[in-house]
Amino acid sequence: MASWAAVFPIKDNIPNPRLPWVTLALIAANVLVYFVVEHGGLRGVDESAVIDYSAVPYAITHCPFASTGCAPGVPSDTPTLLTLFTSMFMHGGLLHLGGNMLFLWIFGPNVEGSMNRVLYVVFYLAGGLVAVLGQTVVDPSSTVPTVGASGAIAAVLGGYAVLFPRARVLTIIFIIFFFGVVELPALLVLGFWFVLQLLSGLNEVSSTATGGGVAYFAHIGGFVFGLAMVRAFAASRRSGPPPARRVPAF
């Protein structure tokens, strides 16, 4: 996300139709993987474990059916195709994990409530898969490990934008020197987030810098998948209650 601007949602105004078991299970799985598999904590993670289960664009494009990783300088014992899914549950640090789980907790329950729970799992995993492939298409020879649930969660955000266009979200906003907490239309929050991903991704492509960072095109791919496909998964389209006039809190 651009360093000069950021949005952090706190909660939306759409009542959850049912207890979001799948969303809770996904959050629990990500947290469990972070602390148990990655041996994560406040100071970071076991990088060897993260690399072993990460998705590497080079391996995906050069040896997709290999039983172990084949990217130069990236040791991995995990089959390349399996890493397309294991990478969705790996995170590079506690802030990475916390930010992703915050977005999933706020926007996931109502998207889950709009469809069969099994279809929600398929929708989530398919969004994550498209996200990884989107990042791979942009830089197919990259040997930088890709990890994180943000691509799958981006699909949830795209689906939320379609299903709940009239929802409002209590949001922390930081733009250069401005900081505040205000209730905004969900479409504005999600649209702003998407534009930041797009601008940051284009800037990264035009830059000569190499190495790690944020997989912006994974976010973009996941979000576009959610926008395009959520109606095929959702049982009904609900826009939520009409927006109420409220006094913003700063």
N, C-alpha and C positions, 0 to 999 in steps of 0.2 A: 504494500500500500504506500502511496506517496507520503513522504515525510512531512509535507506541509499540510496535510489534511487527513482526518480519520473520523470514522463514525463507529460508535459502539452501542448497539441496541441493548436495552435493559429488559423490556417486556412489551408485549403487544396487548391490544384490547379485545382480542377474540377469545371467548371462553373455550377451553378445550372440551370437545364433545365426549371424550372418554379418557381413561387413564392411558397415557402413551407408553405402553409396555415396550414396544420396539425401540422407540427413541431412548428410553431409559436403559434398555439392554445394550444399545449401540454405545451410549455414553459410558456405561460400565465396562464394556469390552475395551474401549479405547484407553480408559484409565487403568484397567487391569494390565493391558499389554505394556503400557508405559512403565508401570512400577515393577512388574514381574518379569516380562520378557526383555525390556530395555534396561532394567535396573535403574530407572530414572529417579531423579530427586531434584532438589533445588539447584544443585550444582551441574546438572546436565544428565546425560545418558551414556550407556555403554555403546560407543560408536560402532563397534564391530557387530553388535546385534542389529542396530539400525540398518547398517549397510547390507547385512545378510538378507534382510527381508524387504529391501527397498526396490523400487522399479527403476531400471536404468534404460534410457532411450536407446543407447547403443545395443544393448542386449536384446531389446524388443525388436529392433529392425534387422539385426545381423544374425541372431540365433534364438528365435522365439521358442523353439522346441527343445532347447538345451536343458539337460537335467540339473545343471549348475550354471552359475553366472559366467558370462564370457567377456564382459567388458574389461578392457585393459586397466589394471590398477584397482579394480573393484572386486575384492574377494567375496564370493557368495556361494553357499551350498544349496541355495533354494532354486528350484526350477523357474525358468524365466516367466512362463505363463502364470505360475502361482504368485509371483511377486506383483502382478497386476492387482491382486486383491489384498495380499498381506501388507503392501505399502500403504493402503488406506487406513490402517490401524496403527501405524508408526508415527512418532512425532519427535522433532529435534530438540525439544525442551519443554519445560513446564508452561511457559507463556504461550508457546505454539499450541500445546494441548488445551490449555484453559480457554484461549480465544476461540478455537474451533468448537469446543463443547458448549460455550456460551451461545454461539449462533445456532447450533443444533438444538439446544434446549428451548430457545425462544421460538424458532420457526418450524422445528420438526413436528411437535405434537399435533398441530392443526392439519398439516399435510398428511401425517399418518392417519388422522381421523377422517380424511376425505376418501380413503381407499381401504381395501382389504389389507390386513397386516402383512400377509405374505407378499402381496404386490408392492407394499411399501419397502420391504427388504429388497426386492428385485429392483425397484426404482432407485433406491439409494445406491446399491452396488453397481447398477448399470451407469448411473451418473458418475460414480467414481472411476469406472472403467473408461468411459468417454473422456473424462478429464485427463487421465494418464495418457491416453492416446493423443489427445489434443496437444499436450506438451511435447510428446514424441514427434508429432508431425512438424512442429516448429523447429526442433533441433534434433533430428534423428540420429546424429552421431555423438551426441552428448554422453559423457561418462559420469555426469553428476547424478548421484542417487536422488530419486524423488520420493518423498514420504509425506504423509499427512492426510487427514480426512477432509481437508478443505474442498477438494474437487467434488466429492460426493455431497458435501454439505451445500456447495454452490448449486447443485441440482435441486436440492430442497428449497433453496432461496428462490430459484427461478420458478419452481412449482408454486411456491407461496404467492409470488407476484401475480401469477395467473389466477389462482383460486380465490385470493383475498385482496383484490385491488382497492377495496375501500377501508381496509384495516389501517390502524394507526399504531405507531411504535414509539414508546418513550426511549429517547436516544441521547447519548452523550456525544456532543459534536466538538471537534477541535479543527479549526481552520486558521492556520498561521498563528495569530495571537488571540483568537477568539476561542473561548471555552464556555460551554453551557449545556444544560439538560433541558430538552424540549420534546414535546410530543409532535411527531411528524407523520404524514401519510407514509405507509409502508412502501408504496411505489417510489416515493422520493428517496427514502433511505436505501432501498435495494438498487434503485437506478443510479444513485450517487456512488454506491459501492462498486457497481459494475463498471461505471465510467472510469473510476480510479484504477481498476484492474486493467482495463483496456489501454488507458494512457500509459500506465506503468509498464505493461507488456510491450507496447510499441516502442517505448523508450529503451527498454532492455534489448530489443532486437536491433535497434539502430546504434546501440552502444558497442564499443570494441572490448568492453570488459568481459571476462570469462570467469567461470567458477560457480559457486553456489548462490543461493538467494531464494526469492519467492517464485514459485511456479505459476506465474500469472495466467499463462494460457491453459493451465489445468483448471483454474477458476473460471475462465471464460468458457471453456468447453463444457464444464459441468453445468454452468448457469444456462447456457443456450440449450443444452439437453433438457433441463428442467422446464424451460419455457415451452419447448416444442413438444414434449412428450407427456407432460403431467395429465393432460386431458385423457390420454389413452389408458392411464392407470387409475384416475380418480373416479369414484362412483357417482359423485355429483359435484357440481361447481357451486361453491358458496362464497359470496362476496363479503359476508359478515354484516354487522349492524351498520347503519348509516353513521358517518362521522359526527361526533358530538363536539360542540364548541367548548373548548377548555382554555383555561389561562395557562400558558406555558410557564414552566418552572425553570429558573436560571440559577 
